[in-house]
């Protein structure tokens, strides 16, 4: 299991421990393979699917696994597509968490702009 997949599942389980209903948590990722890895570690009720399957749907808590660890790997194409990133960012009704490699994500203009717009306001930390 990749480190990011492990982190996504662990974070979902932490939300459950804090009292969030598992059915209110969704994990979105661009790739089916990543979704399958994450599903192996999740509590019953937490949904994990690709960004395409989440179009038109919402959850109270959404965790986005960006699947970017370096510029050579697949995934950069996803985060460079505003429409797809928009789907992931707007599915969380109460909370959205973005997981990904900060150095890689900040090299992508769309994600860097997101960081610049939100990263320093109201204690929000997009790229830790």
TIDO-77541 format. One record per atom (N, C-alpha, C): residue in three letters; x, y, z. Coordinates in steps of 0.2 Angstrom, whole numbers, plus 5000, padded with zeros to 4 digits. Example, Ala and Ser with C-alpha at 12.3 -4.5 7.8 and 13.67 -1.06 7.14 Angstrom:
BEGIN
Ala506649725039;Ala506249785039;Ala506649845039;Ser506449895035;Ser506849955036;Ser506450005039;
This chain:
BEGIN
Unk500449945000;Unk500050005000;Unk500450065000;Unk500350114996;Unk500750174996;Unk500650215002;Unk501050255004;Unk501050295009;Unk500450345009;Unk500250375004;Unk499750415003;Unk499050375004;Unk499050315001;Unk498450275002;Unk498350255010;Unk498850245013;Unk498850225020;Unk498650285024;Unk498850345022;Unk498750415026;Unk497950425025;Unk497750415019;Unk496950425018;Unk496550385022;Unk496750325022;Unk496350275026;Unk496350295033;Unk496950305036;Unk497050325043;Unk496750385045;Unk496750435040;Unk496350495042;Unk495650485042;Unk495350445038;Unk494650425038;Unk494450395044;Unk494850345047;Unk494750315053;Unk494850365059;Unk495250415058;Unk495250465064;Unk494650505064;Unk494350515059;Unk493750555059;Unk493150515062;Unk493150445061;Unk492650405064;Unk492850405071;Unk493450395073;Unk493550395081;Unk493350455084;Unk493350515080;Unk493150575083;Unk492350585083;Unk492050535080;Unk491350535080;Unk490950545074;Unk491350555068;Unk491050555062;Unk490750495059;Unk490150495057;Unk489850435054;Unk490150405048;Unk490350345048;Unk490750325042;Unk490450335035;Unk489750335035;Unk489350345029;Unk489450415027;Unk489650465031;Unk489750535030;Unk490450555027;Unk490850495026;Unk491550515024;Unk491650485017;Unk491950515013;Unk492150495006;Unk492850505005;Unk493150465001;Unk493850474999;Unk493850474991;Unk494150524988;Unk494150534981;Unk494850534979;Unk494950494973;Unk495650484970;Unk495550484963;Unk496050504959;Unk495950504952;Unk495950434949;Unk496250384952;Unk496450314949;Unk496050264953;Unk495750214949;Unk495450164952;Unk495850114956;Unk496550104954;Unk497050064958;Unk497150094965;Unk497150164965;Unk497250194972;Unk496650184976;Unk496050194973;Unk495450184977;Unk495450104980;Unk495650064976;Unk495649994978;Unk496049984984;Unk496650014984;Unk497150004989;Unk496850034996;Unk496550094995;Unk496250125001;Unk495750085004;Unk495250065000;Unk494650025002;Unk494849965007;Unk495449935005;Unk495649875009;Unk495749895017;Unk495949965018;Unk496049985025;Unk495450025028;Unk494950025025;Unk494350075028;Unk493850035032;Unk493550075037;Unk493050045041;Unk492450045036;Unk491949995038;Unk491349985034;Unk490950055034;Unk490750065028;Unk490350125027;Unk490650185024;Unk491350185025;Unk491750245021;Unk491750225014;Unk491650275010;Unk491650265003;Unk492250295000;Unk492550254995;Unk493150274991;Unk493050264984;Unk493150314980;Unk492950304973;Unk493350354969;Unk493350344962;Unk493750394958;Unk493350464958;Unk493650514955;Unk493350574955;Unk492750574950;Unk492850534945;Unk492250524940;Unk491650494943;Unk491650454948;Unk491150424951;Unk490750474956;Unk491150524958;Unk490950574963;Unk490550634960;Unk490550634954;Unk490250694950;Unk489450694952;Unk489250754955;Unk488550764957;Unk488350734964;Unk488850714967;Unk488750684974;Unk489150724979;Unk488950714986;Unk489250754991;Unk489350704997;Unk489850725002;Unk489850695008;Unk490050745013;Unk489950735019;Unk490050785024;Unk490850795025;Unk491250745024;Unk491950745025;Unk492250715018;Unk492650745015;Unk492950725009;Unk493750725010;Unk494050675008;Unk494750665008;Unk494950655001;Unk495350704998;Unk495650694991;Unk496350664991;Unk496450614989;Unk497050584988;Unk497350594981;Unk497750644980;Unk498050674974;Unk498450624970;Unk498750574973;Unk499250524970;Unk499750554966;Unk500050604969;Unk500650634966;Unk501250634971;Unk501750594969;Unk502350594973;Unk502950624969;Unk502950634963;Unk503450664959;Unk503150684952;Unk503550724948;Unk503250744942;Unk503350694936;Unk503650634937;Unk503750584932;Unk503150544933;Unk502750534938;Unk502250484939;Unk501550514936;Unk501150464935;Unk500450484933;Unk500150524938;Unk499650564937;Unk499350604942;Unk499350674940;Unk499950694938;Unk500050774936;Unk499450794931;Unk499250744926;Unk498750764922;Unk498150774925;Unk497950744930;Unk497350754934;Unk497350814937;Unk497850834941;Unk497850894945;Unk497950954941;Unk498050944934;Unk498151004930;Unk497451014926;Unk496950974928;Unk496250984924;Unk495851014929;Unk495651084928;Unk495251114933;Unk494551084934;Unk494251054929;Unk493651024930;Unk493650964935;Unk494150924935;Unk494150864939;Unk494350884946;Unk494850934947;Unk495050954953;Unk494450994957;Unk494051024953;Unk493451054955;Unk492951004958;Unk492850954955;Unk492450904957;Unk492650874964;Unk493250864965;Unk493550844971;Unk493450894977;Unk493650954975;Unk493651004980;Unk492951024982;Unk492451014978;Unk491751034980;Unk491250984983;Unk491550924984;Unk491050874986;Unk491050864994;Unk491450904997;Unk491450905005;Unk490950955007;Unk490450935011;Unk489950985013;Unk490251025019;Unk490650995023;Unk490851025029;Unk491651025030;Unk491950975027;Unk492750975027;Unk492950945021;Unk493550975018;Unk493850935013;Unk494650935015;Unk494950875014;Unk495650875016;Unk495950845009;Unk496550885008;Unk496950865002;Unk497550835004;Unk497650775001;Unk498350735002;Unk498750734996;Unk499350744996;Unk499750744991;Unk500450774992;Unk500950764988;Unk501550794989;Unk501550864988;Unk501750904993;Unk501750974992;Unk502151004987;Unk502750984987;Unk503251004982;Unk502950994975;Unk502750934973;Unk502450924967;Unk501850964965;Unk501350964970;Unk500751004969;Unk500851074968;Unk501351104971;Unk501451184971;Unk501851194964;Unk502051144960;Unk502351164954;Unk501751164948;Unk501151144950;Unk500651144945;Unk500251204946;Unk500151244941;Unk499851314942;Unk499251314946;Unk498751274944;Unk498151274947;Unk498151254955;Unk498551214957;Unk498651194964;Unk499051244968;Unk499551274964;Unk499851334967;Unk499451394969;Unk498951404964;Unk498551464965;Unk498051444970;Unk497851384971;Unk497351364977;Unk497751374983;Unk498351354984;Unk498751374990;Unk498851444991;Unk498951484986;Unk499051554987;Unk498351584989;Unk497851564987;Unk497151594989;Unk496951574995;Unk497051504997;Unk496851485004;Unk497351465009;Unk497951455007;Unk498451425011;Unk498651465017;Unk498551525017;Unk498751565023;Unk498151605026;Unk497551585024;Unk496951615027;Unk496651575032;Unk496451605038;Unk496051565043;Unk496351505045;Unk496951495045;Unk497351435048;Unk497251375044;Unk497051385038;Unk497051335033;Unk497751315031;Unk497851245031;Unk498551225029;Unk498451175023;Unk498551195017;Unk498451145011;Unk499051105010;Unk499551135011;Unk500251095010;Unk500651095016;Unk500651045020;Unk500951055026;Unk501651045026;
